[in-house]
């Protein structure tokens, strides 16, 4: 896929994912466990006709070994964006580092970090890019 077309597709998928996350947050509010938001967001994205991988295993490759240590992507929408969900008081540098690591090891360009434990969901969204690709 051409670079501009790929970025356009990624932007569209990010926009749809954020829109569906806002829809879920408006319906449920900020007080639930991450798993509830994850399941509802997955449902909404699939209902929109998108292919969503949920709790996708992500091995870590170090030199000649593959480490299967239970790392999992919360949601992967049409292979982009990696969407990491949180229900924390506030997003911090560790959450950002986690998503950037997932992008790097999965060779993904775009990631969304969404914290559902906020009054207005737009205040809990970070869009991150893996600039090494």
C-alpha positions as CSV (number, residue, x, y, z in Angstrom):
1,X,0.0,0.0,0.0
2,X,1.3,3.5,-0.9
3,X,2.5,5.6,2.1
4,X,-0.2,8.3,1.8
5,X,-2.9,5.7,1.3
6,X,-1.7,3.7,4.3
7,X,-1.7,6.9,6.5
8,X,-5.1,7.8,5.2
9,X,-6.4,4.3,6.2
10,X,-4.7,4.5,9.6
11,X,-6.2,7.9,10.2
12,X,-9.7,6.7,9.2
13,X,-9.4,3.6,11.5
14,X,-8.2,5.8,14.4
15,X,-11.1,8.2,13.9
16,X,-13.6,5.3,13.8
17,X,-12.0,3.7,16.9
18,X,-12.0,7.0,18.9
19,X,-15.6,7.6,17.8
20,X,-16.8,4.2,19.0
21,X,-14.8,4.6,22.2
22,X,-16.6,7.8,22.9
23,X,-20.0,6.1,22.1
24,X,-19.2,3.4,24.6
25,X,-18.0,5.9,27.3
26,X,-21.1,8.0,26.9
27,X,-23.3,4.9,27.4
28,X,-21.4,3.4,30.3
29,X,-19.6,6.3,32.1
30,X,-16.2,6.2,33.7
31,X,-16.6,3.7,36.6
32,X,-16.2,0.2,35.1
33,X,-13.4,-2.3,34.7
34,X,-11.2,-2.2,31.6
35,X,-12.6,-5.5,30.4
36,X,-16.1,-4.1,30.2
37,X,-15.0,-1.2,27.9
38,X,-12.8,-3.6,25.9
39,X,-15.7,-6.0,25.2
40,X,-18.1,-3.2,24.3
41,X,-15.6,-1.3,22.1
42,X,-14.8,-4.6,20.3
43,X,-18.5,-5.2,19.8
44,X,-19.0,-1.6,18.3
45,X,-16.0,-1.9,16.0
46,X,-17.1,-5.3,14.7
47,X,-20.7,-4.1,14.3
48,X,-19.1,-1.4,12.0
49,X,-17.7,-4.1,9.8
50,X,-14.2,-3.9,11.0
51,X,-11.9,-6.9,11.7
52,X,-10.8,-6.6,15.3
53,X,-8.3,-8.9,17.1
54,X,-8.9,-8.8,20.9
55,X,-6.2,-9.8,23.4
56,X,-3.9,-10.6,20.6
57,X,-0.7,-12.4,21.8
58,X,2.5,-10.4,21.2
59,X,5.8,-12.3,21.5
60,X,9.0,-10.4,22.2
61,X,11.9,-11.4,19.9
62,X,15.4,-11.0,21.3
63,X,18.2,-12.0,19.0
64,X,17.4,-15.7,18.2
65,X,14.8,-16.3,20.8
66,X,11.1,-15.7,21.0
67,X,9.8,-14.8,24.5
68,X,6.2,-15.8,25.0
69,X,5.5,-13.9,28.3
70,X,1.8,-13.2,28.0
71,X,2.0,-9.7,26.5
72,X,-1.3,-9.0,24.7
73,X,-2.5,-6.2,22.6
74,X,-5.9,-5.1,23.9
75,X,-7.3,-4.4,20.5
76,X,-5.9,-4.4,17.0
77,X,-8.2,-2.9,14.4
78,X,-7.7,-4.0,10.8
79,X,-4.0,-4.5,11.7
80,X,-3.8,-0.7,12.6
81,X,-4.1,1.0,15.1
82,X,-2.9,-0.9,18.2
83,X,-5.4,0.2,20.8
84,X,-4.4,0.0,24.5
85,X,-7.2,0.5,27.0
86,X,-6.8,1.8,30.6
87,X,-9.0,2.6,33.5
88,X,-6.6,4.5,35.6
89,X,-6.6,7.8,37.6
90,X,-4.3,9.4,34.9
91,X,-2.2,8.2,32.0
92,X,1.5,8.3,32.7
93,X,4.9,7.8,31.0
94,X,4.8,4.0,31.7
95,X,1.5,3.7,29.8
96,X,3.0,5.6,26.9
97,X,6.2,3.5,27.0
98,X,4.1,0.3,27.0
99,X,2.2,1.3,23.8
100,X,5.4,2.5,22.1
101,X,7.0,-0.9,22.9
102,X,4.0,-2.7,21.4
103,X,4.2,-0.6,18.3
104,X,7.9,-1.3,18.0
105,X,7.8,-5.1,18.5
106,X,4.7,-5.5,16.4
107,X,6.0,-3.3,13.6
108,X,2.9,-1.2,13.8
109,X,2.9,2.5,13.0
110,X,-0.1,3.9,14.9
111,X,-1.3,3.4,18.4
112,X,-4.2,4.7,20.5
113,X,-4.0,4.9,24.3
114,X,-7.5,5.3,25.7
115,X,-8.2,5.9,29.4
116,X,-11.9,5.3,30.2
117,X,-11.6,6.6,33.8
118,X,-12.2,10.3,32.9
119,X,-15.2,12.5,32.8
120,X,-14.8,13.4,29.1
121,X,-13.2,10.7,27.1
122,X,-11.4,13.2,24.8
123,X,-9.2,14.0,27.8
124,X,-8.2,10.4,28.1
125,X,-7.0,9.8,24.6
126,X,-3.4,9.8,23.3
127,X,-2.4,9.0,19.7
128,X,1.1,7.7,19.3
129,X,3.2,7.0,16.3
130,X,6.2,4.6,15.8
131,X,8.5,6.9,13.9
132,X,11.0,4.0,13.2
133,X,8.7,2.7,10.4
